[in-house]
Amino acid sequence: MKLRRALSLSAATAALLPVVVAAAPASQAAPAADIPTCYDVSNGQYHNNAFVGRTFGIPKSMTLGPHWTTYTATLTNTSAKVLKSFELSAKLGSYVYNEGERDLSPYGDLQYWDTSQRAWKTLRQADGKARGTIPGPKTLKPRESVHVQLRFRVSKDLPMDQTYEAFTGLTGTFVDRYRDTDCTAHGDATGVFYPREG
């Protein structure tokens, strides 16, 4: 499969690709909120093959507590087109499969490294979830990559009365066209981990 071959690119090859630093000026315009997703417009027929995503440094399991786990997330535009209205976001959470299960996101902290200010910046939404938008480029050219350094932790207050299949990572969103209709598409660089008590 083309995707499987693309995912097998070596880190050395990826290092040769043009790089866009994630802390570029935040003057980009986000994709319009009223633009539908390409998945919805196409009734599930749209397939986004624009990105190869990788994460480095996310462990399979992590101990609850105050210590940070730092990792790098990379998105590479493997398509032949410029991705426009490009926007970056990051998230920390867990999959909820059954009624009554909780998302660990409100119990976690997620930060990204702002290279322009040389400081860690916290991502937190109004609903308490550990996620948010990261400053980045407005476009991503073919074979261009964006790299973001992130770190996360999960509080000891997390109730361990269930098993959490947790995840953290980077999402790139852009405006594409499907049958003459503007729509939004995205790609992810995400890793899964399982929290445990110390």
Backbone as a printed PyTorch tensor [residue, N CA C, xyz], in Angstrom:
tensor([[[  0.8360,  -1.1890,   0.0000],
         [  0.0000,   0.0000,   0.0000],
         [  0.8740,   1.2430,   0.0000]],

        [[  0.4390,   2.2740,  -0.6850],
         [  1.2150,   3.5110,  -0.7570],
         [  1.4020,   4.1250,   0.6210]],

        [[  0.3330,   4.1200,   1.4150],
         [  0.4160,   4.7320,   2.7370],
         [  1.4060,   3.9950,   3.6140]],

        [[  1.3680,   2.6480,   3.5520],
         [  2.2820,   1.8600,   4.3640],
         [  3.7310,   2.1390,   3.9660]],

        [[  3.9840,   2.2620,   2.6430],
         [  5.3420,   2.5810,   2.2010],
         [  5.7400,   3.9730,   2.6620]],

        [[  4.8000,   4.9100,   2.6020],
         [  5.1090,   6.2750,   3.0160],
         [  5.4300,   6.3300,   4.4960]],

        [[  4.7150,   5.5280,   5.2930],
         [  4.9520,   5.5340,   6.7340],
         [  6.2970,   4.9230,   7.0920]],

        [[  6.8710,   4.1650,   6.1660],
         [  8.1380,   3.5150,   6.4580],
         [  9.3380,   4.3950,   6.1160]],

        [[  9.0780,   5.6330,   5.7210],
         [ 10.1930,   6.5500,   5.4730],
         [ 11.0790,   6.6210,   6.7060]],

        [[ 12.3610,   6.6180,   6.5000],
         [ 13.2560,   6.6710,   7.6550],
         [ 13.3170,   8.0750,   8.2140]],

        [[ 13.7030,   8.1680,   9.4950],
         [ 13.8550,   9.4740,  10.1260],
         [ 14.9290,  10.2760,   9.4160]],

        [[ 15.9270,   9.5780,   8.8670],
         [ 16.9930,  10.2790,   8.1510],
         [ 16.4580,  10.9510,   6.8990]],

        [[ 15.5630,  10.2700,   6.1880],
         [ 14.9620,  10.8680,   5.0020],
         [ 14.1120,  12.0530,   5.3880]],

        [[ 13.3410,  11.8970,   6.4640],
         [ 12.4820,  12.9990,   6.9220],
         [ 13.3180,  14.2180,   7.2850]],

        [[ 14.5270,  13.9900,   7.7840],
         [ 15.3760,  15.1090,   8.1950],
         [ 15.8170,  15.9440,   6.9980]],

        [[ 15.7700,  15.3690,   5.7930],
         [ 16.1830,  16.0970,   4.6020],
         [ 15.0790,  16.9850,   4.0510]],

        [[ 13.8490,  16.7770,   4.5210],
         [ 12.7230,  17.5570,   4.0210],
         [ 12.7690,  18.9730,   4.5810]],

        [[ 12.2090,  19.9370,   3.8430],
         [ 12.1340,  21.2980,   4.3820],
         [ 11.3530,  21.3050,   5.6790]],

        [[ 11.7610,  22.1510,   6.5970],
         [ 11.1560,  22.1670,   7.9290],
         [ 10.4960,  23.5060,   8.1880]],

        [[  9.3110,  23.4630,   8.7650],
         [  8.6340,  24.6650,   9.2190],
         [  8.5430,  24.5770,  10.7300]],

        [[  9.0220,  25.5890,  11.4360],
         [  8.9800,  25.5960,  12.8920],
         [  7.5770,  25.9650,  13.3350]],

        [[  7.0670,  25.2450,  14.3280],
         [  5.6730,  25.4150,  14.7240],
         [  5.3810,  26.7500,  15.3650]],

        [[  6.3610,  27.4210,  15.8770],
         [  6.0990,  28.6820,  16.5680],
         [  6.2470,  29.8740,  15.6350]],

        [[  5.8900,  29.6970,  14.3820],
         [  5.8510,  30.8110,  13.4480],
         [  4.7970,  31.7990,  13.9070]],

        [[  4.7930,  33.0200,  13.3860],
         [  3.8070,  34.0070,  13.8320],
         [  2.3870,  33.4690,  13.7480]],

        [[  1.5830,  33.8180,  14.7450],
         [  0.2380,  33.2650,  14.8560],
         [ -0.7890,  34.0990,  14.1120]],

        [[ -0.3900,  34.7510,  13.0340],
         [ -1.2890,  35.6320,  12.2980],
         [ -2.1050,  34.8900,  11.2570]],

        [[ -2.0250,  33.5600,  11.2570],
         [ -2.7410,  32.7910,  10.2570],
         [ -4.2470,  32.8650,  10.4870]],

        [[ -4.9920,  32.7270,   9.4070],
         [ -6.4460,  32.6660,   9.5150],
         [ -6.8540,  31.2030,   9.6010]],

        [[ -7.6160,  30.8640,  10.6120],
         [ -8.0690,  29.4970,  10.7730],
         [ -9.1060,  29.1780,   9.7010]],

        [[ -9.2060,  27.8830,   9.3240],
         [-10.2560,  27.5250,   8.3810],
         [-11.6120,  27.9750,   8.9050]],

        [[-12.4420,  28.4960,   8.0260],
         [-13.7410,  29.0260,   8.4480],
         [-14.5590,  27.9480,   9.1430]],

        [[-15.1730,  28.3210,  10.2540],
         [-15.9230,  27.3610,  11.0580],
         [-17.1250,  26.7980,  10.3100]],

        [[-17.6260,  27.5660,   9.3260],
         [-18.8310,  27.1080,   8.6330],
         [-18.5250,  26.2450,   7.4150]],

        [[-17.2470,  25.9660,   7.1610],
         [-16.8920,  25.0740,   6.0490],
         [-17.0810,  23.6290,   6.5160]],

        [[-17.8380,  22.8230,   5.7750],
         [-18.0680,  21.4330,   6.1890],
         [-16.8060,  20.5950,   6.0480]],

        [[-16.7890,  19.4580,   6.6990],
         [-15.6520,  18.5520,   6.5460],
         [-15.7750,  17.8250,   5.2060]],

        [[-14.6250,  17.4640,   4.6650],
         [-14.6160,  16.7280,   3.3920],
         [-15.2620,  15.3550,   3.5580]],

        [[-15.1390,  14.7830,   4.7420],
         [-15.7690,  13.4810,   5.0140],
         [-17.2850,  13.5950,   4.8850]],

        [[-17.8560,  14.6790,   5.4750],
         [-19.3130,  14.8660,   5.4080],
         [-19.7730,  15.1810,   3.9800]],

        [[-19.0360,  16.0570,   3.3000],
         [-19.4070,  16.4520,   1.9370],
         [-19.4190,  15.2450,   0.9990]],

        [[-18.4810,  14.3250,   1.2360],
         [-18.3360,  13.1750,   0.3340],
         [-19.1040,  11.9430,   0.7940]],

        [[-19.8660,  12.0650,   1.8960],
         [-20.5570,  10.9130,   2.4820],
         [-19.5800,   9.7760,   2.7890]],

        [[-18.4130,  10.1660,   3.2890],
         [-17.4150,   9.1800,   3.6810],
         [-16.5170,   8.6890,   2.5710]],

        [[-16.6510,   9.2340,   1.3620],
         [-15.8490,   8.7650,   0.2300],
         [-14.4950,   9.4690,   0.1240]],

        [[-14.3490,  10.6230,   0.7950],
         [-13.1020,  11.3900,   0.7100],
         [-12.0120,  10.6880,   1.5000]],

        [[-10.8330,  10.5830,   0.8970],
         [ -9.6810,   9.9990,   1.5930],
         [ -8.5300,  10.9910,   1.5480]],

        [[ -8.0790,  11.3970,   2.7330],
         [ -6.9960,  12.3600,   2.8310],
         [ -5.6650,  11.6260,   2.8650]],

        [[ -4.8770,  11.7560,   1.8080],
         [ -3.5500,  11.1460,   1.7560],
         [ -2.4550,  12.2090,   1.7840]],

        [[ -2.7820,  13.3830,   2.3400],
         [ -1.8440,  14.5000,   2.2910],
         [ -0.7260,  14.3890,   3.3180]],

        [[ -0.9710,  13.7020,   4.4320],
         [ -0.0160,  13.7230,   5.5400],
         [  0.5970,  12.3740,   5.8540]],

        [[  1.8440,  12.4340,   6.3050],
         [  2.4400,  11.3460,   7.0700],
         [  2.7340,  11.9380,   8.4380]],

        [[  2.2270,  11.3180,   9.4850],
         [  2.4280,  11.8120,  10.8480],
         [  3.2790,  10.8620,  11.6610]],

        [[  4.1480,  11.4110,  12.4960],
         [  5.0140,  10.6050,  13.3700],
         [  5.1100,  11.2620,  14.7340]],

        [[  5.2370,  10.4390,  15.7680],
         [  5.5570,  10.9410,  17.1000],
         [  6.7720,  10.1840,  17.6210]],

        [[  7.5920,  10.8810,  18.3860],
         [  8.7980,  10.2880,  18.9680],
         [  8.8350,  10.6300,  20.4550]],

        [[  8.8520,   9.6100,  21.3070],
         [  9.0280,   9.8560,  22.7370],
         [  7.8130,   9.5820,  23.6030]],

        [[  6.6920,   9.1100,  23.0250],
         [  5.5240,   8.7780,  23.8320],
         [  5.6640,   7.3320,  24.3030]],

        [[  5.7340,   7.1070,  25.6190],
         [  5.9010,   5.7410,  26.1180],
         [  4.6020,   4.9410,  26.0150]],

        [[  4.7150,   3.6370,  26.0970],
         [  3.5240,   2.7840,  26.0730],
         [  2.7160,   2.9360,  27.3550]],

        [[  3.3940,   3.1950,  28.4700],
         [  2.7030,   3.4480,  29.7230],
         [  3.4210,   4.5670,  30.4570]],

        [[  2.6870,   5.2820,  31.3060],
         [  3.2980,   6.3780,  32.0470],
         [  2.7130,   6.4320,  33.4480]],

        [[  3.5300,   6.8850,  34.3780],
         [  3.1330,   6.9750,  35.7780],
         [  2.4340,   8.2930,  36.0470]],

        [[  1.3290,   8.2340,  36.7860],
         [  0.6180,   9.4460,  37.1780],
         [  1.4950,  10.2840,  38.0990]],

        [[  1.3850,  11.5960,  37.9870],
         [  2.1490,  12.4570,  38.8840],
         [  2.6280,  13.7260,  38.2240]],

        [[  3.5160,  14.4620,  38.8960],
         [  3.9060,  15.7990,  38.4440],
         [  4.9820,  15.8380,  37.3640]],

        [[  5.5580,  14.6800,  37.0260],
         [  6.6750,  14.6790,  36.0820],
         [  6.1710,  14.7260,  34.6420]],

        [[  6.8500,  15.5470,  33.8310],
         [  6.4720,  15.7350,  32.4280],
         [  7.0810,  14.6580,  31.5440]],

        [[  6.3580,  14.2760,  30.5000],
         [  6.8780,  13.4330,  29.4250],
         [  6.9390,  14.2960,  28.1710]],

        [[  8.1360,  14.4630,  27.6190],
         [  8.3300,  15.3210,  26.4420],
         [  8.4230,  14.4630,  25.1860]],

        [[  7.7850,  14.9220,  24.1200],
         [  7.8500,  14.1960,  22.8600],
         [  7.8030,  15.1680,  21.6880]],

        [[  8.1190,  14.6650,  20.5110],
         [  8.0880,  15.4570,  19.2810],
         [  7.0580,  14.8670,  18.3280]],

        [[  6.2540,  15.7360,  17.7210],
         [  5.2780,  15.3150,  16.7170],
         [  5.6170,  15.9850,  15.3950]],

        [[  5.5430,  15.2250,  14.3110],
         [  5.8920,  15.7210,  12.9780],
         [  4.7820,  15.3970,  11.9920]],

        [[  4.4090,  16.3860,  11.1900],
         [  3.4920,  16.1820,  10.0750],
         [  4.2110,  16.5800,   8.7920]],

        [[  4.1790,  15.7130,   7.7930],
         [  4.8160,  15.9800,   6.5070],
         [  3.7630,  15.9540,   5.4070]],

        [[  3.7860,  16.9870,   4.5710],
         [  2.8790,  17.0390,   3.4240],
         [  3.4440,  16.1420,   2.3230]],

        [[  2.8490,  14.9850,   2.1350],
         [  3.3310,  14.0380,   1.1220],
         [  2.5500,  14.1510,  -0.1810]],

        [[  1.6590,  15.1370,  -0.2600],
         [  0.8840,  15.3240,  -1.4930],
         [  1.6610,  16.2230,  -2.4580]],

        [[  1.1120,  16.4120,  -3.6480],
         [  1.7490,  17.2630,  -4.6610],
         [  1.1840,  18.6770,  -4.6430]],

        [[  0.3560,  19.0010,  -3.6600],
         [ -0.2800,  20.3200,  -3.6270],
         [  0.0840,  21.0650,  -2.3560]],

        [[ -0.0370,  22.3900,  -2.4260],
         [  0.1580,  23.2350,  -1.2520],
         [ -1.1020,  23.1480,  -0.3990]],

        [[ -0.9290,  22.8620,   0.8920],
         [ -2.0660,  22.7960,   1.8050],
         [ -2.3400,  24.2060,   2.3190]],

        [[ -3.5290,  24.7280,   2.0470],
         [ -3.8630,  26.1100,   2.3640],
         [ -4.7600,  26.2100,   3.5950]],

        [[ -4.7920,  27.4190,   4.1880],
         [ -5.5270,  27.6600,   5.4400],
         [ -5.1230,  26.6210,   6.4780]],

        [[ -3.8280,  26.3780,   6.5470],
         [ -3.2750,  25.3380,   7.4080],
         [ -3.3460,  25.7800,   8.8680]],

        [[ -3.7380,  24.8660,   9.7440],
         [ -3.8470,  25.1550,  11.1730],
         [ -3.3640,  23.9570,  11.9750]],

        [[ -2.6330,  24.2290,  13.0470],
         [ -2.1340,  23.1830,  13.9280],
         [ -2.8830,  23.1970,  15.2490]],

        [[ -3.1240,  22.0160,  15.7910],
         [ -3.6890,  21.8920,  17.1310],
         [ -3.1180,  20.6380,  17.7730]],

        [[ -3.1970,  20.5750,  19.1020],
         [ -2.7040,  19.4090,  19.8270],
         [ -3.7370,  19.0100,  20.8640]],

        [[ -3.6780,  17.7590,  21.2940],
         [ -4.6790,  17.2640,  22.2380],
         [ -4.0970,  16.1840,  23.1330]],

        [[ -4.7400,  16.0290,  24.2870],
         [ -4.4500,  14.9660,  25.2390],
         [ -5.7960,  14.4560,  25.7230]],

        [[ -6.0170,  13.1570,  25.6550],
         [ -7.3040,  12.6180,  26.0810],
         [ -7.2720,  11.1080,  26.1120]],

        [[ -8.4510,  10.5120,  26.1870],
         [ -8.5560,   9.0510,  26.1420],
         [ -9.8290,   8.6740,  25.4060]],

        [[ -9.8110,   7.4960,  24.8060],
         [-10.9650,   7.0060,  24.0710],
         [-12.0410,   6.5540,  25.0560]],

        [[-13.2730,   6.9260,  24.7800],
         [-14.4060,   6.5280,  25.6110],
         [-15.2590,   5.5660,  24.7920]],

        [[-15.2730,   4.3060,  25.1970],
         [-15.9650,   3.2730,  24.4370],
         [-17.3510,   2.9420,  24.9870]],

        [[-17.5200,   3.0950,  26.2930],
         [-18.7670,   2.6760,  26.9230],
         [-19.3670,   3.7840,  27.7690]],

        [[-20.6680,   3.7310,  27.9400],
         [-21.3560,   4.7080,  28.7760],
         [-20.8260,   4.6310,  30.2090]],

        [[-20.5940,   5.7920,  30.7880],
         [-20.0760,   5.8360,  32.1620],
         [-18.5680,   5.9710,  32.2350]],

        [[-17.8550,   5.7100,  31.1380],
         [-16.4050,   5.9070,  31.1360],
         [-16.0870,   7.3900,  31.0380]],

        [[-14.9550,   7.7810,  31.5810],
         [-14.5700,   9.1990,  31.5590],
         [-13.3490,   9.4120,  30.6740]],

        [[-13.2320,  10.6260,  30.1820],
         [-12.0700,  11.0650,  29.4190],
         [-11.0480,  11.6040,  30.4140]],

        [[ -9.7860,  11.2140,  30.2810],
         [ -8.7800,  11.6840,  31.2450],
         [ -8.3080,  13.1120,  30.9800]],

        [[ -8.7340,  13.7170,  29.8690],
         [ -8.2220,  15.0250,  29.4700],
         [ -8.2620,  16.0870,  30.5750]],

        [[ -9.3720,  16.2380,  31.3380],
         [ -9.3950,  17.2590,  32.3850],
         [ -8.3850,  17.0050,  33.5080]],

        [[ -7.8710,  15.7870,  33.6130],
         [ -6.8940,  15.4520,  34.6420],
         [ -5.4600,  15.5920,  34.1420]],

        [[ -5.3020,  15.9860,  32.8750],
         [ -3.9680,  16.0920,  32.2940],
         [ -3.5710,  17.5150,  31.9730]],

        [[ -2.2900,  17.7050,  31.7600],
         [ -1.7350,  18.9780,  31.3030],
         [ -0.9910,  18.7310,  30.0080]],

        [[ -1.1580,  19.6590,  29.0560],
         [ -0.4820,  19.5670,  27.7610],
         [  0.1130,  20.9200,  27.4260]],

        [[  1.3850,  20.9240,  27.0370],
         [  2.0760,  22.1610,  26.6820],
         [  2.8630,  21.9720,  25.3940]],

        [[  3.0750,  23.0740,  24.6660],
         [  3.9430,  23.0590,  23.4980],
         [  5.0730,  24.0550,  23.7150]],

        [[  6.2050,  23.7970,  23.0560],
         [  7.3600,  24.6680,  23.1780],
         [  7.2650,  25.7580,  22.1240]],

        [[  7.1380,  27.0070,  22.5740],
         [  7.0810,  28.1680,  21.6900],
         [  8.5220,  28.5980,  21.4210]],

        [[  9.0140,  28.3150,  20.2120],
         [ 10.4210,  28.5870,  19.9100],
         [ 10.7160,  30.0760,  19.8180]],

        [[  9.7160,  30.8770,  19.4690],
         [  9.9520,  32.3160,  19.3530],
         [ 10.0990,  32.9730,  20.7240]],

        [[  9.3490,  32.4800,  21.7140],
         [  9.4280,  33.0470,  23.0640],
         [ 10.2680,  32.1920,  24.0000]],

        [[ 10.7080,  31.0410,  23.4950],
         [ 11.5310,  30.1140,  24.2730],
         [ 10.8790,  29.8120,  25.6150]],

        [[  9.6180,  29.3700,  25.5430],
         [  8.8560,  29.0610,  26.7550],
         [  7.8010,  28.0050,  26.4510]],

        [[  7.4290,  27.2420,  27.4810],
         [  6.3450,  26.2810,  27.3600],
         [  5.0220,  27.0050,  27.5050]],

        [[  4.0630,  26.7090,  26.6260],
         [  2.7380,  27.3220,  26.6570],
         [  1.6880,  26.2340,  26.8740]],

        [[  0.7790,  26.4870,  27.8120],
         [ -0.2490,  25.5140,  28.1740],
         [ -1.4300,  25.5690,  27.2130]],

        [[ -1.9380,  24.3950,  26.8720],
         [ -3.1310,  24.2720,  26.0350],
         [ -4.2800,  23.7840,  26.9250]],

        [[ -5.3280,  24.6140,  27.0250],
         [ -6.4800,  24.2590,  27.8630],
         [ -7.7190,  24.9420,  27.3140]],

        [[ -8.7590,  24.1880,  27.0490],
         [-10.0100,  24.7580,  26.5690],
         [-10.8890,  25.1830,  27.7370]],

        [[-11.9260,  25.9550,  27.4190],
         [-12.8240,  26.4590,  28.4580],
         [-13.5190,  25.3240,  29.2010]],

        [[-13.7230,  24.1780,  28.5370],
         [-14.3870,  23.0470,  29.1910],
         [-13.4310,  22.2150,  30.0420]],

        [[-12.1740,  22.6800,  30.1480],
         [-11.2010,  22.0070,  30.9940],
         [-10.3640,  20.9610,  30.2880]],

        [[-10.6480,  20.6840,  29.0160],
         [ -9.8880,  19.6630,  28.3070],
         [ -8.5260,  20.1900,  27.8730]],

        [[ -7.5300,  19.2930,  27.9070],
         [ -6.1510,  19.6500,  27.5670],
         [ -5.9650,  19.5530,  26.0600]],

        [[ -6.2950,  20.6500,  25.3650],
         [ -6.1430,  20.7210,  23.9160],
         [ -6.2410,  22.1730,  23.4880]],

        [[ -5.8170,  22.4570,  22.2550],
         [ -5.9080,  23.8160,  21.7560],
         [ -5.0960,  24.0150,  20.4980]],

        [[ -5.1540,  25.2370,  19.9840],
         [ -4.4830,  25.6070,  18.7410],
         [ -3.0490,  26.0480,  19.0180]],

        [[ -2.1580,  25.7000,  18.0930],
         [ -0.7410,  26.0540,  18.1990],
         [ -0.3900,  26.9890,  17.0390]],

        [[  0.3540,  28.0710,  17.2940],
         [  0.7860,  28.9420,  16.1920],
         [  1.6080,  28.1590,  15.1730]],

        [[  1.4000,  28.4790,  13.9060],
         [  2.1220,  27.7530,  12.8680],
         [  2.0040,  28.4410,  11.5310]],

        [[  2.4890,  27.7930,  10.4790],
         [  2.4520,  28.3910,   9.1390],
         [  1.0340,  28.4030,   8.5740]],

        [[  0.7910,  29.3010,   7.6110],
         [ -0.5280,  29.3760,   6.9580],
         [ -0.6780,  28.3220,   5.8710]],

        [[  0.4550,  27.8880,   5.3180],
         [  0.4410,  26.8830,   4.2560],
         [  1.5260,  25.8510,   4.5260]],

        [[  1.4030,  24.7110,   3.8850],
         [  2.4260,  23.6770,   3.9680],
         [  2.6560,  23.1580,   2.5560]],

        [[  3.8700,  23.4000,   2.0440],
         [  4.1860,  23.0300,   0.6650],
         [  4.4570,  21.5320,   0.5460]],

        [[  4.4200,  21.0020,  -0.6840],
         [  4.7420,  19.5910,  -0.8760],
         [  6.1200,  19.2520,  -0.3090]],

        [[  6.1970,  18.1290,   0.3850],
         [  7.4200,  17.6170,   1.0160],
         [  7.8980,  18.4750,   2.1850]],

        [[  7.1190,  19.4430,   2.5930],
         [  7.4820,  20.2700,   3.7410],
         [  6.9410,  19.6270,   5.0150]],

        [[  7.6970,  19.7730,   6.1050],
         [  7.3100,  19.1960,   7.3880],
         [  7.1770,  20.2760,   8.4440]],

        [[  6.3300,  20.0150,   9.4160],
         [  6.2350,  20.8720,  10.5870],
         [  6.4970,  19.9990,  11.8120]],

        [[  7.3510,  20.4940,  12.7040],
         [  7.7500,  19.7570,  13.9020],
         [  7.3400,  20.5500,  15.1310]],

        [[  6.7440,  19.8750,  16.0960],
         [  6.3290,  20.5290,  17.3330],
         [  6.8220,  19.7000,  18.5120]],

        [[  7.4360,  20.3790,  19.4880],
         [  7.8160,  19.7060,  20.7240],
         [  6.6990,  19.9300,  21.7390]],

        [[  6.2250,  18.8490,  22.3220],
         [  5.1300,  18.8910,  23.2900],
         [  5.5290,  18.1410,  24.5480]],

        [[  4.8120,  18.4210,  25.6250],
         [  4.9970,  17.6280,  26.8370],
         [  3.6540,  17.5080,  27.5550]],

        [[  3.5090,  16.4170,  28.3090],
         [  2.2490,  16.1680,  28.9940],
         [  2.4870,  15.4410,  30.3120]],

        [[  1.4690,  15.4970,  31.1610],
         [  1.4620,  14.7430,  32.4050],
         [  0.0000,  14.5200,  32.7870]],

        [[ -0.2260,  13.5130,  33.6420],
         [ -1.5740,  13.2100,  34.1140],
         [ -1.5360,  13.1600,  35.6350]],

        [[ -2.4660,  13.8800,  36.2580],
         [ -2.4890,  14.0330,  37.7030],
         [ -2.7890,  12.7310,  38.4380]],

        [[ -2.2810,  12.6340,  39.6550],
         [ -2.5910,  11.4910,  40.5210],
         [ -4.0570,  11.4870,  40.9340]],

        [[ -4.7610,  12.5910,  40.6820],
         [ -6.1940,  12.6670,  41.0050],
         [ -7.0590,  11.8670,  40.0290]],

        [[ -6.4710,  11.3900,  38.9420],
         [ -7.2330,  10.6110,  37.9670],
         [ -7.7720,   9.3470,  38.6300]],

        [[ -9.0920,   9.1430,  38.6850],
         [ -9.6410,   7.9060,  39.2700],
         [ -9.2390,   6.6960,  38.4330]],

        [[ -8.6760,   5.7050,  39.0930],
         [ -8.1960,   4.5230,  38.3740],
         [ -9.1780,   3.3640,  38.4940]],

        [[-10.4700,   3.6830,  38.4240],
         [-11.4970,   2.6580,  38.4920],
         [-11.8880,   2.1480,  37.1100]],

        [[-11.1250,   2.5300,  36.0910],
         [-11.3370,   2.0420,  34.7340],
         [ -9.9910,   1.9900,  34.0290]],

        [[ -9.9400,   1.3150,  32.8910],
         [ -8.7310,   1.2800,  32.0720],
         [ -8.8100,   2.4060,  31.0520]],

        [[ -7.7410,   3.1860,  30.9460],
         [ -7.7020,   4.3010,  30.0010],
         [ -6.8030,   3.9660,  28.8240]],

        [[ -7.3580,   4.0470,  27.6280],
         [ -6.5410,   4.0050,  26.4140],
         [ -6.3550,   5.4630,  26.0050]],

        [[ -5.2500,   6.0340,  26.4470],
         [ -5.0340,   7.4750,  26.3090],
         [ -4.2220,   7.7850,  25.0520]],

        [[ -4.3170,   9.0350,  24.6180],
         [ -3.5890,   9.4640,  23.4250],
         [ -3.1770,  10.9220,  23.5690]],

        [[ -2.1540,  11.2790,  22.8320],
         [ -1.7420,  12.6740,  22.7240],
         [ -1.0730,  12.8480,  21.3690]],

        [[ -1.1810,  14.0580,  20.8220],
         [ -0.5630,  14.2610,  19.5180],
         [ -0.9510,  15.5640,  18.8630]],

        [[ -0.5600,  15.6620,  17.5980],
         [ -0.6750,  16.8670,  16.7940],
         [ -1.6420,  16.6160,  15.6320]],

        [[ -2.4600,  17.6260,  15.3110],
         [ -3.3690,  17.5580,  14.1700],
         [ -3.1210,  18.7400,  13.2470]],

        [[ -3.0510,  18.4690,  11.9570],
         [ -2.9610,  19.5250,  10.9560],
         [ -4.2540,  19.5710,  10.1580]],

        [[ -4.8660,  20.7560,  10.0680],
         [ -6.1320,  20.9240,   9.3440],
         [ -5.9110,  21.8880,   8.1880]],

        [[ -6.5690,  21.6310,   7.0560],
         [ -6.4310,  22.5070,   5.9020],
         [ -7.7300,  22.4990,   5.1010]],

        [[ -7.8600,  23.4640,   4.1930],
         [ -9.0400,  23.5310,   3.3350],
         [ -8.7250,  22.8670,   2.0030]],

        [[ -9.5500,  21.9260,   1.6130],
         [ -9.3800,  21.1860,   0.3660],
         [-10.6550,  21.3750,  -0.4800]],

        [[-10.6960,  20.7320,  -1.6360],
         [-11.9030,  20.7760,  -2.4700],
         [-12.3170,  19.3470,  -2.8250]],

        [[-13.6040,  19.1140,  -2.7470],
         [-14.1590,  17.8210,  -3.1640],
         [-15.3340,  18.1040,  -4.0850]],

        [[-15.1820,  17.7390,  -5.3660],
         [-16.2310,  17.9620,  -6.3690],
         [-16.7440,  19.4010,  -6.3270]],

        [[-15.7910,  20.3420,  -6.4590],
         [-16.0910,  21.7750,  -6.5430],
         [-16.6510,  22.3760,  -5.2500]],

        [[-16.4710,  21.7030,  -4.1340],
         [-16.9310,  22.2210,  -2.8480],
         [-15.7520,  22.3470,  -1.8990]],

        [[-15.5900,  23.5360,  -1.2840],
         [-14.5610,  23.7180,  -0.2610],
         [-14.9400,  22.9240,   0.9860]],

        [[-13.9550,  22.2550,   1.5590],
         [-14.2030,  21.4730,   2.7760],
         [-12.9020,  21.3400,   3.5560]],

        [[-13.0050,  20.9960,   4.8230],
         [-11.8190,  20.8710,   5.6680],
         [-11.4130,  19.4070,   5.8030]],

        [[-10.1020,  19.1940,   5.8120],
         [ -9.5430,  17.8600,   5.9950],
         [ -8.4230,  17.9640,   7.0210]],

        [[ -8.0210,  16.8320,   7.5820],
         [ -6.9650,  16.8710,   8.5900],
         [ -6.1330,  15.5850,   8.5620]],

        [[ -4.9830,  15.6780,   9.2170],
         [ -4.1090,  14.5340,   9.4070],
         [ -3.5340,  14.5960,  10.8050]],

        [[ -3.1630,  13.4360,  11.3520],
         [ -2.7200,  13.3580,  12.7450],
         [ -1.3440,  12.7240,  12.8850]],

        [[ -0.6510,  13.1480,  13.9300],
         [  0.5430,  12.4660,  14.4190],
         [  0.2740,  12.2080,  15.8980]],

        [[ -0.2120,  11.0100,  16.2060],
         [ -0.7160,  10.7080,  17.5380],
         [ -0.1120,   9.4200,  18.0690]],

        [[  0.1210,   9.3990,  19.3770],
         [  0.6090,   8.2020,  20.0390],
         [ -0.3200,   7.7990,  21.1700]],

        [[ -0.4100,   6.4880,  21.4220],
         [ -1.2800,   5.9430,  22.4740],
         [ -0.4370,   5.5030,  23.6570]],

        [[ -0.9640,   5.7340,  24.8710],
         [ -0.2850,   5.2890,  26.0960],
         [ -1.3250,   4.8750,  27.1290]],

        [[ -0.8650,   4.1810,  28.1560],
         [ -1.7440,   3.7020,  29.2210],
         [ -1.2230,   4.2330,  30.5590]],

        [[ -2.0150,   5.0490,  31.2650],
         [ -1.5720,   5.5870,  32.5510],
         [ -1.5950,   4.5230,  33.6350]],

        [[ -0.6750,   4.6500,  34.5850],
         [ -0.6320,   3.6990,  35.7070],
         [ -0.2600,   4.4640,  36.9760]],

        [[ -0.6500,   3.9150,  38.1010],
         [ -0.2900,   4.5160,  39.3850],
         [  1.1610,   4.2080,  39.6910]],

        [[  1.7970,   5.1170,  40.4310],
         [  3.2070,   4.9470,  40.7480],
         [  3.4550,   3.7590,  41.6310]]])
